[in-house]
Amino acid sequence: MEVSEDFTINLRLGQCPMSITIKRKDEEAYRAAERLINQRFNLYASQYSNLGTETYMCMAALDIALSVKKNELRNDTQPFEESMKRMLKTLEDTLAAKAE
């Protein structure tokens, strides 16, 4: 019997249960994401009482999205690539001039 690459898992995000069909190879990432969301949700629910499930979920989403964006900005290699290209061009021009 062949095992399907796709299968359905059940997640609970905050107080919201959901079923989602995913690739088997991605299950660990989905489970880790579920834990992260619930960790942040519970953090905000314990710090700010009576704001409501939707507000806690929004706060958790903003916190996680901000973390992702900060990480992207920290790992932006484009300025370094441009700098390396300029230095390589200068080196090539210098070597070409000396070869003449």
N, C-alpha and C positions, 0 to 999 in steps of 0.2 A: 504494500500500500504506500503510495507516494504522499509525502508530507508537503502540504501547501506552504509556499513562501509567505503568504499573507495569513494572518489570523487575528482574532478579536481579543482584546484585553479589556478589563474593567479597571478604570481609574476612579479615584475620588479626589477631587480638587476642592479644598475647603469643605463645604458641605454639599457639593454638587457631584453626584455620581455620573459617570459617563462610560460608554462603551465605544471603543475606537478600533478600526481595523488597521493594522500596521504590518510592516515586514518583520519577520522573526528576528533578523539581525539587529533591528532597532529597539527591541524590547528593553534592553538594559538602559538605553538613553531615555526612553519614555518613563521608566520606573524612577530613574534618578531625577528627572524633571518633576514628576509627581511629588517626590520627597522634598525637593527644593521649594516648590510652590507651597506645599503644606507647612513647611518650616516657616516661611515668611508670613503666610496667612496667620498661623498660630502666634507668631511673634507680635504682629499688629493687633490681633484679637486680645492678647493678654495685656498689651500696653494701653490700648484705647477701648474702654468698655462701651457698649451700647451704640456703636456706629453702624453695625449691620454687616451681614455677610458680603454684600456687593461692595461695600466700601473697603473691607479688609482685602478682598480679592483684587480690587483696583490698586490698593497700596502695594500689595505683593507684586502685582504685574509691573508697576512703575519701578519698584526697587530692583527687580530682576532685569528689566529693560535698561535701566540706568547702568547697572553693572556690566551688561553686555556692551553697551555703547562706549563706556570708559575703557573697557578691554580692547575694543576695536581701535579706538584712538591711540592707545598705548602701543598697539602692534602695527600701526601704519608704517609700512616700509617705503612708501613712495618717495618721501623726501630723501631717504638714504640712497635709493636707486638713482634718483636724479643727480645727486652729489657724486656718486660713483661714476656715472656716465660722463659728467664734466671732467672729473679727474682722469678718467681713461682717455678722453679726447685730448686733454692737455699732454698726457704722457705720449700718446701716439704722435701728436704734432711735434713734440720735442724730439722724439726718436727719428722722425722723418726728416726734420731739419738737420740733425747731426749726421744722418746718412748721406745727405747731399754733399 
